[in-house]
Every structure is written in C-alpha cells, then in structure tokens.
Amino acid sequence: MYPGLQRYTLIASHTPVEITYQITEAGYFEHASYPDIDQRNSGISEYWESLSLGENYSFALYEPVAGFVMVDMAPVYEKSRAFYEASR
C-alpha cells in the first residue's frame, strides 16, 4: 500500500512546495497545518544538532493527496552532505 501511495502522490502532486517548519528539538520539526517531521533517527544527527532550537527550517513537501504528505528529502541530504564535508 505505502509504495503505491507514494507513486500516486508523486503523480497527483507534481512539484513539491517549500513549507517552513520550526525546530522544536534536534531532528524534530513542527508546523501548525502540516504533520510533524521526525528525523531524530535519520542518521544525520550531527547536522540536526548544528541547527538552533526555535529556528525555522524549510522542507519541500508534496501536497497532501489522499491524506498523505510526502517530504522530498533530496534538498535535506544535499545540505547535510555540505555540512559534513565542511566539518572534515
């Protein structure tokens, strides 16, 4: 079911929209109108810890289709790679 819902979301919601979330703890993001995003176990904890609590962070979201919101993580991984490369 889940992979099918992902494919359907990508077809129905053509381009992601930038949505600004607030960082409420390292790797955890909240927005009043969208589901929380929990990245605490994502494997890039040092990157999340480098960001200040209360700071805004933008995610590219595919608009809700059938009640399902999907995050485009490519921009996040690009930023985290730059962070880790700079800290070498």
FIKE-660037 format. One line per field, with one value per residue (C-alpha): residue number from 1; x, y, z; residue in three letters. Coordinates in pm, whole numbers. Each point is the difference from the previous one (the first is absolute). Layout:
BEGIN
k <- (NUM;...)
xx <- (X;...)
yy <- (Y;...)
zz <- (Z;...)
r <- (ALA;...)
***
This chain:
BEGIN
k <- (1;2;3;4;5;6;7;8;9;10;11;12;13;14;15;16;17;18;19;20;21;22;23;24;25;26;27;28;29;30;31;32;33;34;35;36;37;38;39;40;41;42;43;44;45;46;47;48;49;50;51;52;53;54;55;56;57;58;59;60;61;62;63;64;65;66;67;68;69;70;71;72;73;74;75;76;77;78;79;80;81;82;83;84;85;86;87;88)
xx <- (0;267;213;-318;-106;344;-24;-353;109;285;-238;-280;221;249;244;82;-84;240;-155;175;4;128;272;-134;283;297;-147;-364;-205;-350;-244;-354;-159;218;104;309;322;210;359;153;102;101;374;94;-36;311;-155;-328;185;184;-331;-143;-319;-283;163;-199;84;-160;-104;-120;-336;-221;-347;-236;-157;-244;113;366;274;338;329;259;314;245;50;50;262;175;24;113;271;131;1;197;244;67;62;271)
yy <- (0;252;-13;33;303;155;-46;137;307;68;-22;207;264;88;231;35;319;160;-4;163;-204;91;-210;-108;-243;-133;-181;75;259;136;200;102;-124;-295;-324;11;-121;-228;-42;-88;-346;101;-59;367;99;224;206;40;84;281;184;222;-92;233;72;-45;-275;-46;-336;-71;-174;-160;131;-238;-259;-243;134;-82;267;-99;175;40;-80;71;368;-106;-256;254;246;-271;-121;357;22;-324;88;341;-155;-238)
zz <- (0;103;-321;-207;204;-53;-377;-6;202;-244;-296;153;165;-272;177;368;189;248;348;294;320;346;162;339;78;-193;-299;88;-188;53;-210;95;-324;-100;170;221;-159;218;-120;338;-122;-352;35;-40;365;1;-277;188;321;-182;-49;273;181;-94;-336;-321;-246;-343;-137;-352;39;-257;79;177;-225;162;340;-66;5;-143;72;-276;198;-285;102;363;-93;-220;293;240;-243;-26;382;42;-280;157;341;-122)
r <- (MET;TYR;PRO;GLY;LEU;GLN;ARG;TYR;THR;LEU;ILE;ALA;SER;HIS;THR;PRO;VAL;GLU;ILE;THR;TYR;GLN;ILE;THR;GLU;ALA;GLY;TYR;PHE;GLU;HIS;ALA;SER;TYR;PRO;ASP;ILE;ASP;GLN;ARG;ASN;SER;GLY;ILE;SER;GLU;TYR;TRP;GLU;SER;LEU;SER;LEU;GLY;GLU;ASN;TYR;SER;PHE;ALA;LEU;TYR;GLU;PRO;VAL;ALA;GLY;PHE;VAL;MET;VAL;ASP;MET;ALA;PRO;VAL;TYR;GLU;LYS;SER;ARG;ALA;PHE;TYR;GLU;ALA;SER;ARG)
***
